[in-house]
Amino acid sequence: MPTTTASRARVATRVVLGVYLVGLAVITMMPEPSDTQAFGWVRRAIARVAGSTGIPLTFAVVEAVGNVLLFVPFGLLFGLLRGPRRWPWILLAGSATSAAIETVQLAIPGRWTTLQDWILNTLGTAVGLAVLTLVVRARHGLPEATPTT
């Protein structure tokens, strides 16, 4: 059976998804080192950027954006593999995965669980799906959804 470009792209997407999921597990499931070790350089970088640009950047903002970005690939990669009809289920799966991570983190030393992380991770999955929607529409010239009256 000849290998098509589409099947190679699907295999590549699966490989990237696998690497992402392993990375996600490592990032979220390992015991957290002390705050100084883990985030000292991040806090210094934030202070440097805020001081030199005047942008009111804080660690809380960077952490929130990071929580969103952490799950954007979840939406993108699963969305590519499963197709638009499955996107509501992918959003639910992203939310459930985040909830599972937050629950497991209760038992991991140095980790803490927050409702905010779960919400932001779920938002990240939605952002990934939204980006994919925009790319598909741009690539295929699909019209924007119009509300019915």
C-alpha positions in Angstrom: 0.0 0.0 0.0 1.6 3.3 -1.1 2.2 5.9 1.6 0.4 9.2 0.9 1.2 12.6 2.0 -1.9 12.6 4.1 -1.0 9.4 5.9 2.5 10.6 6.5 1.1 13.8 8.0 -1.2 11.8 10.2 1.7 9.6 11.5 3.8 12.8 12.1 0.9 14.4 14.0 0.6 11.2 16.1 4.3 11.3 16.9 4.2 15.0 17.9 1.1 14.3 20.0 2.9 11.5 21.8 5.9 13.7 22.5 3.6 16.5 23.7 1.7 14.1 26.0 5.0 12.8 27.5 6.2 16.4 28.0 2.9 17.4 29.5 3.2 14.5 32.0 6.8 15.4 32.9 5.9 19.1 33.4 2.8 18.5 35.5 3.6 15.3 37.4 7.1 15.7 38.7 7.6 17.0 42.3 8.1 20.7 42.1 11.5 22.0 43.3 11.6 24.9 45.7 10.1 28.2 44.4 13.6 29.8 44.3 15.0 27.0 42.2 12.1 26.6 39.9 11.0 30.2 39.3 13.9 32.4 40.4 15.1 33.0 36.9 11.5 33.5 35.7 10.9 36.1 38.3 14.2 37.9 37.5 13.3 37.9 33.8 9.8 39.3 34.5 11.3 42.0 36.6 13.8 42.9 33.9 11.1 43.1 31.2 8.7 45.0 33.4 11.5 47.4 34.5 12.8 48.1 31.0 9.5 48.3 29.1 7.1 49.7 31.7 4.7 46.8 31.0 3.0 45.8 34.3 4.1 42.2 33.9 3.7 39.9 37.0 4.5 36.3 37.8 0.8 35.6 38.1 0.2 36.9 34.5 3.0 34.8 33.1 1.8 31.7 35.0 -1.8 32.2 33.7 -0.6 32.6 30.1 1.6 29.5 30.6 -1.4 27.5 31.7 -3.3 28.5 28.6 -0.4 27.8 26.3 0.3 24.4 27.9 -3.0 23.0 26.5 -3.1 24.8 23.1 -1.3 21.8 21.5 -3.9 19.5 23.0 -6.6 21.2 21.0 -4.5 21.6 17.9 -3.1 18.0 17.7 -6.3 16.1 18.7 -8.3 18.5 16.5 -6.1 17.6 13.5 -6.4 13.9 14.2 -10.1 13.7 15.0 -11.7 16.3 12.8 -14.2 19.1 13.3 -17.1 16.9 14.3 -15.2 15.7 17.3 -14.1 19.1 18.5 -16.7 19.4 21.3 -15.5 16.1 22.6 -11.9 17.2 22.4 -12.7 20.3 24.4 -14.3 18.0 27.0 -11.3 15.7 26.9 -8.9 18.6 27.4 -10.9 19.7 30.4 -11.0 16.2 31.8 -7.3 15.8 31.3 -6.6 19.0 33.2 -9.0 18.0 36.0 -7.2 14.6 36.3 -3.8 16.4 36.4 -5.0 18.8 39.1 -6.4 15.9 41.1 -3.2 13.8 40.8 -1.1 16.8 41.8 -2.8 16.7 45.2 -0.6 13.7 46.0 2.6 15.1 44.6 5.0 16.8 47.0 5.4 20.5 46.3 2.5 20.7 43.9 -0.8 22.4 44.4 -4.1 22.3 42.7 -6.2 25.3 41.7 -9.5 25.8 39.9 -7.8 28.6 37.9 -5.3 26.1 36.4 -8.1 23.8 35.3 -10.1 26.7 33.7 -7.0 28.1 32.0 -5.9 24.7 30.7 -9.5 24.1 29.3 -9.3 27.6 27.7 -6.0 26.5 26.1 -7.6 23.5 24.6 -10.4 25.8 23.2 -7.7 28.2 21.9 -6.0 25.4 20.1 -9.3 24.4 18.4 -10.0 28.0 17.5 -6.6 28.4 15.9 -7.2 25.2 14.0 -10.6 26.5 12.9 -9.1 29.7 11.6 -6.4 27.8 9.7 -8.9 25.4 8.1 -11.2 28.3 7.1 -8.3 30.2 5.6 -7.0 27.2 3.8 -10.3 26.1 2.4 -11.9 29.5 2.0 -14.9 28.6 4.1 -17.2 31.5 5.0 -17.5 32.8 8.5 -20.5 31.5 10.5 -23.3 34.0 10.3 -26.0 34.2 12.9 -29.5 33.3 11.9 -32.3 35.8 12.7 
